[in-house]
Amino acid sequence: MRCITRYIEDLVRSRRPLRFRVSEEDTGLARVAITLRAARPGSGAPAEDFVTALHKKLAAEFDPPAPRRALRARRALRTRRALLRAAAVVGATAAGAGIDHGLTSRIRARDSSAAANTLAPSHGTWLTVAVSSDLPEGAVRGFTADAVTGFIQRADGRLRAVSGICTHQGCRLNLAADPARLVCPCHRATFGLNGAVLSHKLPLITLTALPRLAVRETGGAVQIYAPARPAPHRSQTS
């Protein structure tokens, strides 16, 4: 009777009853006690201790402490910054498919006010980009030939060609007038028609001058020397 008495007291006090080996008489008493306990008002509601513990558990899972939230936010910010840097590199590679990005790495000029050396590919071909009549004295003309983008100017009776790709992140330059200059639409850097850096507001960066391109005039045609296209890959079949 001691076990069944303790079992009933646990039910009355809303405690978890301990298991014990029951007799037929104990089974009847336990069923009556369970029925009476279930008939009490509010017996179907969860215990207050259970509700409090559940609330704390859910709060810990869905609303982590402030230090943990701050740490996660910092990690997410670093991840976003890394992705942005990677996207910028990929974009520069795609946009800078011109000769200054396709043939050479970025040229570091000793003096950013002077134009870079002329780029002359060791394996290439001459491409016609304009006719002589389109380039009178003082005229400037943009061109794109294969993977090469640039600008040609006739000054003092001589032709001069420079790359049309910004040396910062590979953005394609635009020709502006009054005075004539090349402007980067990405970060507003400006270059002279000889490739020299005129201005920029890029912090902690020494912007490189635009590479010059080999140019010639023959048979009434203006040509630039561009890298040869790679031979198409041919799959072998057995």
C-alpha positions as CSV (number, residue, x, y, z in Angstrom):
1,M,0.0,0.0,0.0
2,R,3.0,2.3,0.5
3,C,3.7,2.4,-3.2
4,I,0.2,3.0,-4.4
5,T,-0.2,5.7,-1.7
6,R,2.9,7.5,-2.9
7,Y,1.7,7.1,-6.5
8,I,-1.7,8.7,-5.7
9,E,0.0,11.5,-3.7
10,D,2.3,12.3,-6.8
11,L,-0.8,12.5,-9.0
12,V,-2.5,14.9,-6.6
13,R,0.5,17.1,-6.3
14,S,1.1,17.1,-10.1
15,R,4.3,15.2,-9.8
16,R,5.6,12.5,-12.1
17,P,4.7,9.2,-10.3
18,L,7.4,6.6,-9.8
19,R,6.9,3.2,-11.4
20,F,6.3,0.2,-9.2
21,R,5.1,-3.4,-9.5
22,V,1.3,-3.3,-9.0
23,S,-1.2,-5.9,-7.9
24,E,-4.7,-6.2,-9.2
25,E,-6.0,-4.1,-6.3
26,D,-3.3,-1.4,-6.9
27,T,-4.3,-1.3,-10.6
28,G,-7.9,-0.5,-9.7
29,L,-6.9,2.2,-7.2
30,A,-4.5,3.7,-9.7
31,R,-7.1,3.9,-12.5
32,V,-9.6,5.6,-10.1
33,A,-6.9,8.1,-9.0
34,I,-5.9,8.9,-12.7
35,T,-9.6,9.4,-13.6
36,L,-10.1,11.8,-10.6
37,R,-6.9,13.7,-11.4
38,A,-7.9,14.2,-15.0
39,A,-11.3,15.5,-14.0
40,R,-9.8,18.4,-12.0
41,P,-10.1,21.9,-13.7
42,G,-7.1,22.8,-15.7
43,S,-5.7,19.3,-15.7
44,G,-5.2,19.5,-19.5
45,A,-3.0,22.5,-19.3
46,P,0.8,22.0,-19.3
47,A,2.7,22.5,-16.1
48,E,4.1,26.0,-15.5
49,D,7.7,24.6,-15.1
50,F,7.4,22.8,-18.4
51,V,6.2,26.0,-20.2
52,T,9.0,28.1,-18.7
53,A,11.7,25.6,-19.7
54,L,10.3,25.3,-23.2
55,H,10.2,29.1,-23.6
56,K,13.9,29.3,-22.5
57,K,14.9,26.6,-25.0
58,L,13.1,28.2,-27.9
59,A,14.6,31.6,-27.0
60,A,18.1,30.2,-27.0
61,E,17.6,28.6,-30.5
62,F,15.8,31.4,-32.3
63,D,17.1,34.4,-30.5
64,P,20.8,33.8,-29.6
65,P,22.5,36.1,-27.2
66,A,23.7,39.5,-28.4
67,P,27.4,38.6,-28.6
68,R,26.6,35.6,-30.8
69,R,24.4,37.7,-33.0
70,A,27.1,40.3,-33.4
71,L,29.7,37.6,-34.2
72,R,27.5,36.1,-36.9
73,A,26.8,39.6,-38.3
74,R,30.5,40.3,-38.5
75,R,31.2,37.0,-40.2
76,A,28.3,37.6,-42.7
77,L,29.8,41.1,-43.5
78,R,33.2,39.6,-44.1
79,T,31.7,37.0,-46.4
80,R,29.8,39.7,-48.4
81,R,33.0,41.8,-48.7
82,A,34.9,38.8,-50.0
83,L,32.2,38.0,-52.6
84,L,32.2,41.7,-53.7
85,R,36.0,41.6,-54.1
86,A,35.8,38.4,-56.1
87,A,33.1,39.8,-58.3
88,A,35.2,42.9,-59.0
89,V,38.2,40.8,-60.0
90,V,36.0,38.7,-62.3
91,G,34.5,41.8,-63.8
92,A,37.9,43.4,-64.4
93,T,39.1,40.2,-66.1
94,A,36.1,40.1,-68.4
95,A,36.1,43.9,-69.2
96,G,39.8,44.1,-69.5
97,A,40.1,41.6,-72.3
98,G,41.9,44.3,-74.2
99,I,45.6,44.1,-74.9
100,D,46.7,45.7,-71.7
101,H,44.9,43.0,-69.6
102,G,45.2,40.1,-72.1
103,L,48.9,40.3,-72.8
104,T,50.5,41.8,-69.8
105,S,49.8,42.3,-66.1
106,R,49.1,45.8,-64.9
107,I,52.0,48.0,-65.8
108,R,53.4,50.0,-62.8
109,A,54.7,53.3,-64.2
110,R,57.4,55.1,-62.3
111,D,55.7,58.3,-63.0
112,S,51.9,58.2,-63.3
113,S,51.9,61.5,-65.2
114,A,53.8,59.8,-68.1
115,A,52.3,57.3,-70.5
116,A,53.3,53.7,-70.3
117,N,55.6,52.0,-72.8
118,T,54.2,50.8,-76.1
119,L,52.8,47.3,-76.0
120,A,54.1,45.1,-78.9
121,P,52.9,41.5,-78.8
122,S,55.6,39.0,-79.9
123,H,52.9,37.0,-81.8
124,G,50.2,39.0,-83.4
125,T,48.9,40.6,-86.5
126,W,48.1,44.1,-87.9
127,L,44.3,44.9,-87.8
128,T,42.7,47.8,-89.7
129,V,40.7,49.9,-87.3
130,A,40.1,53.1,-89.5
131,V,40.8,54.7,-92.8
132,S,43.2,57.6,-93.0
133,S,40.6,60.0,-94.2
134,D,38.6,59.5,-90.9
135,L,41.6,60.8,-88.9
136,P,42.5,64.3,-89.9
137,E,44.8,66.4,-87.8
138,G,43.6,66.6,-84.2
139,A,40.9,63.9,-84.6
140,V,40.4,61.2,-82.1
141,R,38.6,57.9,-82.9
142,G,37.7,55.0,-80.7
143,F,37.9,51.4,-81.9
144,T,37.4,47.8,-81.0
145,A,39.2,45.1,-82.9
146,D,39.0,41.5,-81.8
147,A,40.0,41.7,-78.1
148,V,41.6,45.1,-78.4
149,T,39.8,48.3,-77.3
150,G,41.5,51.7,-77.7
151,F,41.6,55.2,-79.0
152,I,43.7,56.6,-81.9
153,Q,44.6,60.3,-82.3
154,R,46.5,62.1,-85.0
155,A,48.6,64.9,-83.5
156,D,51.4,66.9,-85.2
157,G,50.9,64.6,-88.2
158,R,51.6,61.5,-86.3
159,L,49.3,58.7,-85.1
160,R,49.1,57.6,-81.5
161,A,47.0,54.8,-80.0
162,V,46.4,53.9,-76.4
163,S,44.4,51.2,-74.6
164,G,40.7,52.0,-73.9
165,I,40.6,50.0,-70.7
166,C,41.0,51.6,-67.3
167,T,44.1,50.3,-65.4
168,H,42.2,50.2,-62.1
169,Q,39.5,47.5,-62.5
170,G,39.2,47.1,-66.3
171,C,36.3,49.4,-67.0
172,R,35.9,50.6,-70.6
173,L,36.8,54.3,-71.0
174,N,34.6,57.0,-72.6
175,L,35.9,59.9,-74.7
176,A,35.0,63.3,-73.3
177,A,35.6,66.7,-74.8
178,D,36.5,70.2,-73.6
179,P,39.2,69.3,-73.0
180,A,39.6,66.0,-74.8
181,R,40.2,63.2,-72.3
182,L,39.3,59.6,-71.5
183,V,37.0,59.1,-68.5
184,C,36.4,55.9,-66.5
185,P,32.6,55.5,-65.8
186,C,33.3,53.3,-62.8
187,H,35.3,55.6,-60.5
188,R,35.6,58.8,-62.6
189,A,39.4,58.5,-63.1
190,T,40.6,60.5,-66.2
191,F,43.4,59.9,-68.6
192,G,45.0,62.1,-71.3
193,L,44.9,61.0,-74.9
194,N,48.6,60.0,-74.5
195,G,47.6,57.6,-71.7
196,A,48.8,59.7,-68.8
197,V,46.8,59.8,-65.6
198,L,45.1,63.2,-65.2
199,S,43.0,62.7,-62.0
200,H,41.4,60.1,-59.8
201,K,40.0,59.9,-56.3
202,L,40.9,56.3,-55.5
203,P,42.3,56.2,-51.9
204,L,45.7,54.4,-51.3
205,I,46.1,53.6,-55.0
206,T,48.7,54.8,-57.5
207,L,46.8,54.6,-60.8
208,T,48.9,53.4,-63.7
209,A,49.0,55.2,-67.1
210,L,47.3,53.6,-70.1
211,P,49.5,51.3,-72.2
212,R,50.2,52.6,-75.7
213,L,49.5,50.4,-78.7
214,A,51.7,49.9,-81.7
215,V,50.0,51.7,-84.7
216,R,50.9,52.3,-88.3
217,E,49.4,53.8,-91.5
218,T,49.7,51.9,-94.8
219,G,47.8,52.1,-98.0
220,G,45.2,54.6,-96.7
221,A,44.4,52.3,-93.7
222,V,45.2,52.8,-90.0
223,Q,46.2,49.6,-88.2
224,I,47.1,48.5,-84.7
225,Y,49.2,45.5,-83.8
226,A,47.1,43.0,-81.9
227,P,47.8,39.5,-80.4
228,A,47.0,36.6,-82.7
229,R,43.8,34.7,-81.9
230,P,44.5,31.3,-80.4
231,A,43.9,28.4,-82.7
232,P,40.5,26.7,-82.2
233,H,40.7,23.5,-80.2
234,R,39.9,20.5,-82.3
235,S,38.7,17.4,-80.6
236,Q,40.3,14.1,-81.7
237,T,38.0,11.3,-82.8
238,S,39.1,7.7,-83.1
